[in-house]
Amino acid sequence: MTRGPNIRTAALTGLAPAVWGSTYLVTTELLPPDRPLLATTLRALPGGLVLLALGRKLPAGSWWWRAPVLGVLNIGAFNFLLFFAAYRLPGGIAAMIMSVQPMVVVVLAALLLGDRIRALHALACALGAGGVVLLVFRGTASLDTLGVLAAVGGALCMALGITLTKRWGRPAGVGLLTFTGWQLTAGGLVLLPFWLTLEDLPEGLTGTNLIGFAHLITLGAVLSYIVWFRGIERLPAVAVSFLGLGSPVVATLLGYLVKDETLSALQLVGMAAILGAVVLGQRPPGPRSAEASRDVPDPPALPAPPDPSAPPAPSTAPERSRPRSTTSGEMT
């Protein structure tokens, strides 16, 4: 794949984290208050069921367990832990902890995908984490143990989900819409009992609430996850993981534009650092896997050694003209 298509694919894939960066604003401004599990369940399950109905194909073979595992990692457990951490940790601490996710992907890609860990990606990890700290840090804050564990768990879920999605790929004969539907449905079904057990149903839904849920289901889940899984198929896992750093950038910009929040010089520096990390993260990881070896031309074959028992081959050198001998009848 040439550099141009890689850039276009990365830009399109980056739209998914950008949309996810609007989730906090949509949740606080458009949805019923104090209903994080309701929001995450309705974000995944309805869209997943629609895609299943359109695809009319259920997982078969090993995908009966692979699809639920990916759905839990990429959607169900990840979203649950993310919202839980956001409610328990103030001041953007959850986003700071989640920024370790690319580092985890770098290690997992080396272990499970055969990618080589490069110093350039280590630099991008440090740059991205530092940028997130500058972007969202608001001074000292007491850390809630459960909130910290939830944030770490969310980062691990996302990292493992990206890596396993890359390793397992998409089953033959299954379209991207159906593949996304499997994971959204599995993630929503995992969240459903938690929602019914831990939260009460809202007394009523307003028009504003319906707009918010429509945004979460369409842009926030169906379309964004289709784009996200397409990007995982076409880009290195490490490159996709760095694109996820765009979420806190979009969340900060929306807070500044919509909610009149401040935007300091340090936050602008943090945004620039995150952008630099994303760009560095798009560099190829230098894998030594089968995909990379197919692009390396085979060395030229060496000539076979001569067989001593074979008869000598006729000489192909041009025959030299013999000098004519002079006779007594020829003049010298």
Disulfide bonds with the S-S distance in Angstrom:
none
